[in-house]
Amino acid sequence: MDEEIEEEITLWVRMGFNSSEELLEIFCEEMYEPDELDEKEVKTTIRLVREQILLEQVNWPTRTDCDRLDSVFDRLNSQNIIALQNAGYTQSDGYSDITEAFHDSVTKSEIQGYCFYHGQDLERAVRGEGLTLSFGPIDPNREELDGPIVGTIIVQELEKEGFIVKWDGTFGQRILVENLDWKKRIK
């Protein structure tokens, strides 16, 4: 198997959001044309990377940055901010996922904003480049006025968990969680 494809598989396994079966489908049917990759090689690579991560997890801290990030997203959701992790692959996908979550919500009138990161953001985080978060109010007409309010809530929650955050306080700049050590537990 091509080294670049092996690195890509490793990256996706380390993201920690997809099962082995889902990853096999992503690589053998979505990212690459059917029969372009040897399915057995992809399956073997996924298994080996997962086994490596399971061995590494033994030495991880009890509470990783990913565990702390999960707590932040849980708290944001409890504060009526729709907070989604790994929301699609692009910014546009993330907005679509937020819109869908809003429409599915039974408490629409209470929701004050959103926060998400998408697959491309996640890839950068796994590579050690920090995690960039998109955010804003649900009403796009109030972005400049209410966006910074939502952003401030998100930054406060991140800082409560000890994250180092870079943000200029405006709706025009996404929030960057610096020095994030991506260690998402897999089962």
N, C-alpha and C positions, 0 to 999 in steps of 0.2 A: 504494500500500500504506500502511496505517496506520503512523504513526511509532512507536507502541508495539510493534507486531509487528516492525518493522525493528530496533528496539533489542534485542528478544528474540532475533532471529536473530543479530545481531551478538554478543551475549553468548554464545550457544551456539557460534558459530564460534570465538570467542576462547578458549573452554574448551579446545579443541584435542583432544578425544577422539573426535569423530565425523567420518566422511567426508562429503563433500557429499551423496552418495546417502542415507546414514543420516539426515542432517539434513533432507533433503527429505521423507523418510518420517515423521520425528518431527513436523515441522510440518504436513504435509498429511494425515496419517492418524491421528496419536496425540494431539497437543496440540489440534488443531482438527478439526472434523468434515470428512470428505471433501468436497471442492468448496467449503468455506468460504473457503479462500484460493486465489488464482490461482497455480497451480503454477509457471507461467513466471516470475511476479514473485518467488516464493520462491527459485526456482533462480537467477535473476539476482542477487538480493540476496546469497545465499550466495557466489556466484562473486565478486562485487565485494568483499565483506568479506575473503574468502580472499586475493584479489589484494592488498588493502591490507596485510594482515598479512604476506604474503610480502615486500612492499616494506619494511615496518618491520623485519623480521627482520635485514636487512642491517646495521642499526645497533645491534642488540642486543648485549649483552656475549657473549663467547665462551661463558661459563657463566652461565645465567640462574638465578633462584630456582627455577624449575620443574625445571631440570637437577639442581640441588642437592637438591630434594625427591625426585626420582627416585632419587638415590643413597641418601638416607635410607631410603626404602621398600625398596630392594634389600638394604641392610644389615640392616634389621629382618627381612626374610624369611629371610636367611641365619642369623639368630639365633633361628630357630624362633618368630617372631612373624608371624602371618599379617597382612600389610600390603597393603591394597587401596586404590587410588585410584579416585575416582569410582564408589563402590560403591552402585549404585542411585540413587534420587532422594531418599529419606527415610531417617531413622534406622532405621526398621523394615526397609527394603530392604537397608541396609548390614549389619544383623545377619543377614539371610537369606543374603546373599552370603558372609559370614564362615562361617556354618554350612555352606554348600555347599562352600566351599573346604576346611574342616576335614574334612568327610566324604569329599572327593575325595583327601585327603592320604594318602600311603603311610607317613608318619612321624607319625601321630596322637599316639603316646605321647611324642614329643619336643616337641610344640607347647606353648608356655607361655602364649601370649596372642594378642591381635589388636590391630590399629590400622587405622582407615579414616576416610575422609571421603566424604560422599555428595553428590549433585547440588546440593542446596540450600546446603551448605557451599561448594561450588565456585562457585556463583553469587556468593556474598558475597565470596569470594576474588578473583574476576575484577573485581568492583566496587571492590576495594581495601580491604575490610573485614577482612582477615586470614583465616586458614584454621583452622577448628576441627576437631580430631581426636577421634574416639571411640576408646576403648581399653579393655582389661581382660583378665582371664584367661579361658581357654577354659571353665573350670568356673565357672558362675554362682554356685555356693555359696561360692566363694572370692574374690568381688569385693572385699570390704572389706579382706581380708588381702593378696591377691596383686595387686589392681588397682594400688595405688601402686608396686609393684615393676616391673610392666610399664610404667606411666607414666614412671617414672624412666629406664628404658632408652630410651624414645622421646625424652624431653626431652634426654638426653645426646647421642643421635644427631643431633637437630636442632641442638643447640648446637655440635656438632663442625663442622657446615656453616655456622655463623655466623648462624643464625636467632635472632631475639629471641622468647622463649617466655614465655607467661604461664600459670601453673598453680599451684594451691594445694597440690599434693602428695597430694591425696586422689582416691579413685575417683569421688567425687561431682561433680567438676568436669572437664569436657572440657578438653583442651589447646588453647590458642590460639597459633598462629604469627602474630605481629604483623608489620605492615609488609611483607607478602609482595607482591612485584611480579610479578603473574601474566603471564608471557611464555612460553607453551607453543608450541614450534615446530610448525608444520604443514608438510606436504609437498605 
